[in-house]
Amino acid sequence: MRGRGLRVEISRERSLGSRIRAARQQRAAVVVVVGDQEVETGNVQATDGRDNTRHSLPVDALGDLLAEAHRERVALQW
């Protein structure tokens, strides 16, 4: 993701719930959870910070989607 010009923050400290709450308090545009299951399947669960909708998609597709929205300076279109 960083190679695509996107800001990425990785957090492994504290519980998953507290990390998600912290991301919401920081008003993160997208929160992505990557655990053992996601690594195994190649899909990630991404939560849109605007409306808290959850989307499951391949990690490469997420990267393309985020990079395009960033490059075009438009809202993320799932």
N, C-alpha and C positions, 0 to 999 in steps of 0.2 A: 504494500500500500504506500509506504513511504517513497518507493521508487516511482510511483505515479504522481508524486507531488502532494500527497495527502498527509495531514497531521494525524499521528497515531499515538495513543497512550496505552501502554500495557501495564496492567495492575494484577499482581498475584498475591497481594497482601490482604488480610482480613477475609471475611466471608463473602460469598458471591452476592448476597443481598445487600450488604453494606457497600460493595463496589458499585452496584447498579444504582443505589440511592445517591452515591457521590457523583456519579455521571449525570444523573438527572439534576442534581443541585448545580452542577457546572453547566447545565443546559447543552449537553453534548447533542450534536445533530443526529448521530447514529451510535447506538451501543451494540457491540457485537460480542456474543459469548462463544468462546471456543473451548470445548472440553474434549474428553476422550471420545465421546460419540461423534462429535463434529469432525474430529481428526480422522476417525475411522471411515465416515461416510463422504467426507470432502465437502459437506454442506455446513453453513453457519446459520445461526439464528441472529437476525439483526432487528433491533427495535428502533423505529423512527422516533426521534425525540420530540417531534412536533405534536403527534397524536397518539404515541405509544402503541402503534400497530406493530405487530411482529411479522417478520417475513423470513422464510427459510429458503435459502438459495445457495448454489455453489459459490465457493469463495472467489473464483475467478470472475463470475458474473457480478458479484458484489463489487469487486474492484473496478470493473468496467463501468458499472452504474455510477459509483461514487466519483470516479475520475471524470466521466462525461459531465455530470452535474457541476463539478468543480470547474472544469474547463469552460463550460458554457455559462457559468454563473447563474444557474437556474435551480429551482427547487427540485429535490429528488423525486423522480417519478418511478414508483415501483411498478 
